[in-house]
Amino acid sequence: MLTQVSATNDSFGDLLLPLFDASNGYSVKGIDGLGPVKATLTTTTLAQLDGAKLNNARREPRNITMTLGLETDWKTNSVSQLRRQLYQWFSPKAELIFGLYEDGEPFGTTQAVVESCEPNMFTSDPAVDISLLCMDPDFYGDIIPVAGMTTNTPTTTEIIYTGSADAGIEFSMTFVGSATSLILYNTRPDRQIQVLDFEGAFSAGDILTVNTTEGQRSAVLTTAGLPKSVLSYMRTGPNWIALQPGSNLFRAYYTGAPTAWTIQYATKYGGF
C-alpha cells in the first residue's frame, strides 16, 4: 500500500508527504498518474489485408498530478507560509526527484520536472494542485549486484529480476590474460536469446565495461587507466541485453582461464 510520497532537490533536500498524517501541514488529497503509462502504437494498413501491421510501440512520458491540502495550526505556520514552502520544491520548470514509499519502505523514484503549481487561495479549504512531467516513464528501485565467473561450457548464472519493466545491465570484467573474444549471452523468460559478441585485442589488466541501458549503451575498454570505446569490437547487429521480469539465464563465454565478472542493474517498475 502506498503510504508516503516525497520530493527531493539539491537546494532544500527532502519533503516527505505521508498519506495519512498531516502533522507537517500538508494532507495528500489525491494522486494520479502512478500506474503504467499509455503506449503509442505506430501501424501500417495494407489495402488487401484486414487489420494493420504493427511497426513500433513506445510509451509516453509520465504525468503525475496531485492535490495537497494546506492544514495550518495558526500558531507555528499560516496558509501562506505553507504555500510558499511548497514553492521551494514545486515551482514551475524546477527539477526534482519524486519518490514513492510502500508500507513505509522506499519503493522507487523518478526524475520529474514541475509543469504547474496552482494554489486555490480564495477558499475555506486551501489546497495546491501540482503537475509533474517525468520524461522517463519508469520508477527506479534498488541497484542490484550480481557476481559470477566466465565459462567455456553452457553453464549459466540465473538472475531473478523482480521489476515490471525491462532493465539494462552494466557488465564489468578485468582480463587476467590475453584474449581475442568474449561473448555475453542472456536467455530471457520468453526464451529470446540476446547475444553480445566482442572480437578484438584484450590484454591482462584490461577492464571491459558494457552498459546496455537504453540511452546509455556503450562498450569501454580501460587499458592502463585510459578508457576507449570498443563498439567497433562488437559484431554487426548487437542484440543488447535487457533483463525481463522473471528468470534470466546469463552466461559470459570465454575460452581463457575462468575470470570473475560483475553485473549491476536498477530494478525498474512501469507503474506502482
Contacts in CASP RR format, 6 or more apart in sequence:
PFRMAT RR
TARGET T0000
AUTHOR 0000-0000-0000
METHOD contacts of the structure
MODEL  1
MLTQVSATNDSFGDLLLPLFDASNGYSVKGIDGLGPVKATLTTTTLAQLD
GAKLNNARREPRNITMTLGLETDWKTNSVSQLRRQLYQWFSPKAELIFGL
YEDGEPFGTTQAVVESCEPNMFTSDPAVDISLLCMDPDFYGDIIPVAGMT
TNTPTTTEIIYTGSADAGIEFSMTFVGSATSLILYNTRPDRQIQVLDFEG
AFSAGDILTVNTTEGQRSAVLTTAGLPKSVLSYMRTGPNWIALQPGSNLF
RAYYTGAPTAWTIQYATKYGGF
1 102 0 8 1.000
1 103 0 8 1.000
2 19 0 8 1.000
2 31 0 8 1.000
2 34 0 8 1.000
2 100 0 8 1.000
2 101 0 8 1.000
2 102 0 8 1.000
2 107 0 8 1.000
2 272 0 8 1.000
3 18 0 8 1.000
3 19 0 8 1.000
3 20 0 8 1.000
3 101 0 8 1.000
3 102 0 8 1.000
3 103 0 8 1.000
3 104 0 8 1.000
4 16 0 8 1.000
4 17 0 8 1.000
4 18 0 8 1.000
4 19 0 8 1.000
4 100 0 8 1.000
4 101 0 8 1.000
4 104 0 8 1.000
5 17 0 8 1.000
5 19 0 8 1.000
5 28 0 8 1.000
5 31 0 8 1.000
5 66 0 8 1.000
5 98 0 8 1.000
5 99 0 8 1.000
5 100 0 8 1.000
5 101 0 8 1.000
6 14 0 8 1.000
6 15 0 8 1.000
6 16 0 8 1.000
6 17 0 8 1.000
6 97 0 8 1.000
6 98 0 8 1.000
6 99 0 8 1.000
6 101 0 8 1.000
7 14 0 8 1.000
7 15 0 8 1.000
7 17 0 8 1.000
7 89 0 8 1.000
7 90 0 8 1.000
7 96 0 8 1.000
7 97 0 8 1.000
7 98 0 8 1.000
7 99 0 8 1.000
8 14 0 8 1.000
8 15 0 8 1.000
8 96 0 8 1.000
8 97 0 8 1.000
8 99 0 8 1.000
9 88 0 8 1.000
9 89 0 8 1.000
9 94 0 8 1.000
9 95 0 8 1.000
9 96 0 8 1.000
9 97 0 8 1.000
11 88 0 8 1.000
12 88 0 8 1.000
12 89 0 8 1.000
15 86 0 8 1.000
15 88 0 8 1.000
15 89 0 8 1.000
16 24 0 8 1.000
17 24 0 8 1.000
17 26 0 8 1.000
17 28 0 8 1.000
17 68 0 8 1.000
18 24 0 8 1.000
18 28 0 8 1.000
19 28 0 8 1.000
22 69 0 8 1.000
22 71 0 8 1.000
25 70 0 8 1.000
25 71 0 8 1.000
25 72 0 8 1.000
25 73 0 8 1.000
25 77 0 8 1.000
25 82 0 8 1.000
26 68 0 8 1.000
26 69 0 8 1.000
26 70 0 8 1.000
26 71 0 8 1.000
26 82 0 8 1.000
26 86 0 8 1.000
27 68 0 8 1.000
27 69 0 8 1.000
27 71 0 8 1.000
28 66 0 8 1.000
28 67 0 8 1.000
28 68 0 8 1.000
28 69 0 8 1.000
29 66 0 8 1.000
29 67 0 8 1.000
29 68 0 8 1.000
29 69 0 8 1.000
29 127 0 8 1.000
30 66 0 8 1.000
30 67 0 8 1.000
31 64 0 8 1.000
31 65 0 8 1.000
31 66 0 8 1.000
32 64 0 8 1.000
32 65 0 8 1.000
32 66 0 8 1.000
33 62 0 8 1.000
33 63 0 8 1.000
33 64 0 8 1.000
33 65 0 8 1.000
34 64 0 8 1.000
34 100 0 8 1.000
34 271 0 8 1.000
34 272 0 8 1.000
35 270 0 8 1.000
35 271 0 8 1.000
35 272 0 8 1.000
36 59 0 8 1.000
36 270 0 8 1.000
36 271 0 8 1.000
37 59 0 8 1.000
37 60 0 8 1.000
37 61 0 8 1.000
37 62 0 8 1.000
37 137 0 8 1.000
37 270 0 8 1.000
37 271 0 8 1.000
38 59 0 8 1.000
38 60 0 8 1.000
39 57 0 8 1.000
39 58 0 8 1.000
39 59 0 8 1.000
39 60 0 8 1.000
40 57 0 8 1.000
40 58 0 8 1.000
40 59 0 8 1.000
40 60 0 8 1.000
41 54 0 8 1.000
41 56 0 8 1.000
41 57 0 8 1.000
42 54 0 8 1.000
42 55 0 8 1.000
42 56 0 8 1.000
42 57 0 8 1.000
42 58 0 8 1.000
43 52 0 8 1.000
43 53 0 8 1.000
43 54 0 8 1.000
43 55 0 8 1.000
44 52 0 8 1.000
44 53 0 8 1.000
44 55 0 8 1.000
45 51 0 8 1.000
45 52 0 8 1.000
45 53 0 8 1.000
46 52 0 8 1.000
46 53 0 8 1.000
59 137 0 8 1.000
60 137 0 8 1.000
61 133 0 8 1.000
61 134 0 8 1.000
61 135 0 8 1.000
61 136 0 8 1.000
61 137 0 8 1.000
62 110 0 8 1.000
62 133 0 8 1.000
62 134 0 8 1.000
62 136 0 8 1.000
62 137 0 8 1.000
63 115 0 8 1.000
63 131 0 8 1.000
63 132 0 8 1.000
63 133 0 8 1.000
63 134 0 8 1.000
64 98 0 8 1.000
64 112 0 8 1.000
64 131 0 8 1.000
64 132 0 8 1.000
64 134 0 8 1.000
65 129 0 8 1.000
65 130 0 8 1.000
65 131 0 8 1.000
65 132 0 8 1.000
66 129 0 8 1.000
66 130 0 8 1.000
66 132 0 8 1.000
67 127 0 8 1.000
67 128 0 8 1.000
67 129 0 8 1.000
67 130 0 8 1.000
68 86 0 8 1.000
68 127 0 8 1.000
68 128 0 8 1.000
68 130 0 8 1.000
69 125 0 8 1.000
69 126 0 8 1.000
69 127 0 8 1.000
69 128 0 8 1.000
70 79 0 8 1.000
70 82 0 8 1.000
70 83 0 8 1.000
70 126 0 8 1.000
70 127 0 8 1.000
70 128 0 8 1.000
71 82 0 8 1.000
72 78 0 8 1.000
72 79 0 8 1.000
72 81 0 8 1.000
72 82 0 8 1.000
79 126 0 8 1.000
83 119 0 8 1.000
83 121 0 8 1.000
83 126 0 8 1.000
83 128 0 8 1.000
86 117 0 8 1.000
86 128 0 8 1.000
86 130 0 8 1.000
87 117 0 8 1.000
89 96 0 8 1.000
89 114 0 8 1.000
90 96 0 8 1.000
90 114 0 8 1.000
90 117 0 8 1.000
90 128 0 8 1.000
90 130 0 8 1.000
91 114 0 8 1.000
91 117 0 8 1.000
92 114 0 8 1.000
92 115 0 8 1.000
92 116 0 8 1.000
92 117 0 8 1.000
93 113 0 8 1.000
93 114 0 8 1.000
94 113 0 8 1.000
94 114 0 8 1.000
95 111 0 8 1.000
95 112 0 8 1.000
95 113 0 8 1.000
95 114 0 8 1.000
96 111 0 8 1.000
96 112 0 8 1.000
96 113 0 8 1.000
96 114 0 8 1.000
96 132 0 8 1.000
97 109 0 8 1.000
97 110 0 8 1.000
97 111 0 8 1.000
97 112 0 8 1.000
98 109 0 8 1.000
98 110 0 8 1.000
98 111 0 8 1.000
98 112 0 8 1.000
98 132 0 8 1.000
98 134 0 8 1.000
99 106 0 8 1.000
99 107 0 8 1.000
99 108 0 8 1.000
99 109 0 8 1.000
99 110 0 8 1.000
99 139 0 8 1.000
100 106 0 8 1.000
100 107 0 8 1.000
100 108 0 8 1.000
100 109 0 8 1.000
100 139 0 8 1.000
100 272 0 8 1.000
101 107 0 8 1.000
102 272 0 8 1.000
106 141 0 8 1.000
107 139 0 8 1.000
107 141 0 8 1.000
107 269 0 8 1.000
107 272 0 8 1.000
108 139 0 8 1.000
108 140 0 8 1.000
108 141 0 8 1.000
108 269 0 8 1.000
109 139 0 8 1.000
109 140 0 8 1.000
109 141 0 8 1.000
110 134 0 8 1.000
110 136 0 8 1.000
110 138 0 8 1.000
110 139 0 8 1.000
110 140 0 8 1.000
111 134 0 8 1.000
111 135 0 8 1.000
111 136 0 8 1.000
112 132 0 8 1.000
112 133 0 8 1.000
112 134 0 8 1.000
113 132 0 8 1.000
113 133 0 8 1.000
113 134 0 8 1.000
113 135 0 8 1.000
114 130 0 8 1.000
114 131 0 8 1.000
114 132 0 8 1.000
115 131 0 8 1.000
115 132 0 8 1.000
115 133 0 8 1.000
116 129 0 8 1.000
116 130 0 8 1.000
116 131 0 8 1.000
117 128 0 8 1.000
117 129 0 8 1.000
117 130 0 8 1.000
117 131 0 8 1.000
118 128 0 8 1.000
118 129 0 8 1.000
118 130 0 8 1.000
119 126 0 8 1.000
119 127 0 8 1.000
119 128 0 8 1.000
119 129 0 8 1.000
120 126 0 8 1.000
120 127 0 8 1.000
120 128 0 8 1.000
120 129 0 8 1.000
137 270 0 8 1.000
138 165 0 8 1.000
138 268 0 8 1.000
138 269 0 8 1.000
138 270 0 8 1.000
138 271 0 8 1.000
139 268 0 8 1.000
139 269 0 8 1.000
139 270 0 8 1.000
139 271 0 8 1.000
139 272 0 8 1.000
140 266 0 8 1.000
140 267 0 8 1.000
140 268 0 8 1.000
140 269 0 8 1.000
141 266 0 8 1.000
141 267 0 8 1.000
141 268 0 8 1.000
141 269 0 8 1.000
142 266 0 8 1.000
142 267 0 8 1.000
143 264 0 8 1.000
143 265 0 8 1.000
143 266 0 8 1.000
143 267 0 8 1.000
144 264 0 8 1.000
144 265 0 8 1.000
144 266 0 8 1.000
144 267 0 8 1.000
145 262 0 8 1.000
145 263 0 8 1.000
145 264 0 8 1.000
146 157 0 8 1.000
146 159 0 8 1.000
146 250 0 8 1.000
146 262 0 8 1.000
146 263 0 8 1.000
146 264 0 8 1.000
146 265 0 8 1.000
147 260 0 8 1.000
147 261 0 8 1.000
147 262 0 8 1.000
147 263 0 8 1.000
148 157 0 8 1.000
148 252 0 8 1.000
148 260 0 8 1.000
148 261 0 8 1.000
148 262 0 8 1.000
149 252 0 8 1.000
149 258 0 8 1.000
149 259 0 8 1.000
149 260 0 8 1.000
149 261 0 8 1.000
150 173 0 8 1.000
150 182 0 8 1.000
150 252 0 8 1.000
150 253 0 8 1.000
150 254 0 8 1.000
150 256 0 8 1.000
150 258 0 8 1.000
150 259 0 8 1.000
150 261 0 8 1.000
151 251 0 8 1.000
151 252 0 8 1.000
151 253 0 8 1.000
151 254 0 8 1.000
151 258 0 8 1.000
152 253 0 8 1.000
152 254 0 8 1.000
152 255 0 8 1.000
152 256 0 8 1.000
154 251 0 8 1.000
155 251 0 8 1.000
156 185 0 8 1.000
156 187 0 8 1.000
156 249 0 8 1.000
156 250 0 8 1.000
156 251 0 8 1.000
157 249 0 8 1.000
157 250 0 8 1.000
157 251 0 8 1.000
158 247 0 8 1.000
158 248 0 8 1.000
158 249 0 8 1.000
158 250 0 8 1.000
159 243 0 8 1.000
159 247 0 8 1.000
159 248 0 8 1.000
159 249 0 8 1.000
159 250 0 8 1.000
159 263 0 8 1.000
160 246 0 8 1.000
160 247 0 8 1.000
160 248 0 8 1.000
161 167 0 8 1.000
161 243 0 8 1.000
161 244 0 8 1.000
161 245 0 8 1.000
161 246 0 8 1.000
161 248 0 8 1.000
161 265 0 8 1.000
161 267 0 8 1.000
162 245 0 8 1.000
162 246 0 8 1.000
162 267 0 8 1.000
163 245 0 8 1.000
163 267 0 8 1.000
163 268 0 8 1.000
163 269 0 8 1.000
164 245 0 8 1.000
164 268 0 8 1.000
164 269 0 8 1.000
164 270 0 8 1.000
164 271 0 8 1.000
165 268 0 8 1.000
165 269 0 8 1.000
165 270 0 8 1.000
165 271 0 8 1.000
166 242 0 8 1.000
166 243 0 8 1.000
166 244 0 8 1.000
166 245 0 8 1.000
166 268 0 8 1.000
167 213 0 8 1.000
167 242 0 8 1.000
167 243 0 8 1.000
167 265 0 8 1.000
167 266 0 8 1.000
167 267 0 8 1.000
167 268 0 8 1.000
168 211 0 8 1.000
168 212 0 8 1.000
168 213 0 8 1.000
168 214 0 8 1.000
168 240 0 8 1.000
168 241 0 8 1.000
168 242 0 8 1.000
168 243 0 8 1.000
168 265 0 8 1.000
169 210 0 8 1.000
169 211 0 8 1.000
169 212 0 8 1.000
169 213 0 8 1.000
169 241 0 8 1.000
169 242 0 8 1.000
169 243 0 8 1.000
169 263 0 8 1.000
169 264 0 8 1.000
169 265 0 8 1.000
170 209 0 8 1.000
170 210 0 8 1.000
170 211 0 8 1.000
170 212 0 8 1.000
170 213 0 8 1.000
170 263 0 8 1.000
170 264 0 8 1.000
170 265 0 8 1.000
171 184 0 8 1.000
171 208 0 8 1.000
171 209 0 8 1.000
171 210 0 8 1.000
171 211 0 8 1.000
171 212 0 8 1.000
171 241 0 8 1.000
171 252 0 8 1.000
171 261 0 8 1.000
171 262 0 8 1.000
171 263 0 8 1.000
172 207 0 8 1.000
172 208 0 8 1.000
172 209 0 8 1.000
172 210 0 8 1.000
172 261 0 8 1.000
172 262 0 8 1.000
172 263 0 8 1.000
173 182 0 8 1.000
173 207 0 8 1.000
173 208 0 8 1.000
173 252 0 8 1.000
173 259 0 8 1.000
173 260 0 8 1.000
173 261 0 8 1.000
173 262 0 8 1.000
174 205 0 8 1.000
174 206 0 8 1.000
174 207 0 8 1.000
174 208 0 8 1.000
174 259 0 8 1.000
174 260 0 8 1.000
175 202 0 8 1.000
175 203 0 8 1.000
175 204 0 8 1.000
175 205 0 8 1.000
175 206 0 8 1.000
175 207 0 8 1.000
175 208 0 8 1.000
175 259 0 8 1.000
176 204 0 8 1.000
176 205 0 8 1.000
176 257 0 8 1.000
176 259 0 8 1.000
177 202 0 8 1.000
177 203 0 8 1.000
177 204 0 8 1.000
177 205 0 8 1.000
177 256 0 8 1.000
177 257 0 8 1.000
178 201 0 8 1.000
178 202 0 8 1.000
178 203 0 8 1.000
178 204 0 8 1.000
179 202 0 8 1.000
179 254 0 8 1.000
179 255 0 8 1.000
179 256 0 8 1.000
180 199 0 8 1.000
180 200 0 8 1.000
180 201 0 8 1.000
180 202 0 8 1.000
181 197 0 8 1.000
181 198 0 8 1.000
181 199 0 8 1.000
181 200 0 8 1.000
181 254 0 8 1.000
181 255 0 8 1.000
182 198 0 8 1.000
182 202 0 8 1.000
182 208 0 8 1.000
182 252 0 8 1.000
182 253 0 8 1.000
182 254 0 8 1.000
183 195 0 8 1.000
183 196 0 8 1.000
183 197 0 8 1.000
183 198 0 8 1.000
183 252 0 8 1.000
183 253 0 8 1.000
183 254 0 8 1.000
184 195 0 8 1.000
184 196 0 8 1.000
184 197 0 8 1.000
184 198 0 8 1.000
184 210 0 8 1.000
184 241 0 8 1.000
184 250 0 8 1.000
184 251 0 8 1.000
184 252 0 8 1.000
184 253 0 8 1.000
185 193 0 8 1.000
185 194 0 8 1.000
185 195 0 8 1.000
185 249 0 8 1.000
185 250 0 8 1.000
185 251 0 8 1.000
185 252 0 8 1.000
185 253 0 8 1.000
186 193 0 8 1.000
186 194 0 8 1.000
186 241 0 8 1.000
186 243 0 8 1.000
186 248 0 8 1.000
186 249 0 8 1.000
186 250 0 8 1.000
186 251 0 8 1.000
187 193 0 8 1.000
187 194 0 8 1.000
187 248 0 8 1.000
187 249 0 8 1.000
188 194 0 8 1.000
188 242 0 8 1.000
188 243 0 8 1.000
188 244 0 8 1.000
188 248 0 8 1.000
189 244 0 8 1.000
189 245 0 8 1.000
189 246 0 8 1.000
189 247 0 8 1.000
189 248 0 8 1.000
190 244 0 8 1.000
192 244 0 8 1.000
193 239 0 8 1.000
194 239 0 8 1.000
194 240 0 8 1.000
194 241 0 8 1.000
194 242 0 8 1.000
195 238 0 8 1.000
195 239 0 8 1.000
196 210 0 8 1.000
196 212 0 8 1.000
196 234 0 8 1.000
196 238 0 8 1.000
196 239 0 8 1.000
196 240 0 8 1.000
196 241 0 8 1.000
197 234 0 8 1.000
197 235 0 8 1.000
197 238 0 8 1.000
198 208 0 8 1.000
198 219 0 8 1.000
198 230 0 8 1.000
198 233 0 8 1.000
198 234 0 8 1.000
198 235 0 8 1.000
199 233 0 8 1.000
199 235 0 8 1.000
200 230 0 8 1.000
200 233 0 8 1.000
202 208 0 8 1.000
202 221 0 8 1.000
203 223 0 8 1.000
205 223 0 8 1.000
206 221 0 8 1.000
206 222 0 8 1.000
206 223 0 8 1.000
207 221 0 8 1.000
207 222 0 8 1.000
208 219 0 8 1.000
208 220 0 8 1.000
208 221 0 8 1.000
208 230 0 8 1.000
209 218 0 8 1.000
209 219 0 8 1.000
209 220 0 8 1.000
209 221 0 8 1.000
209 222 0 8 1.000
210 218 0 8 1.000
210 219 0 8 1.000
210 220 0 8 1.000
211 217 0 8 1.000
211 218 0 8 1.000
211 219 0 8 1.000
212 240 0 8 1.000
212 241 0 8 1.000
212 242 0 8 1.000
214 240 0 8 1.000
214 242 0 8 1.000
217 240 0 8 1.000
218 229 0 8 1.000
218 231 0 8 1.000
219 229 0 8 1.000
219 230 0 8 1.000
219 231 0 8 1.000
219 233 0 8 1.000
219 234 0 8 1.000
220 227 0 8 1.000
220 228 0 8 1.000
220 229 0 8 1.000
220 230 0 8 1.000
221 227 0 8 1.000
221 228 0 8 1.000
221 229 0 8 1.000
221 230 0 8 1.000
221 233 0 8 1.000
222 228 0 8 1.000
241 250 0 8 1.000
243 265 0 8 1.000
250 263 0 8 1.000
252 261 0 8 1.000
END
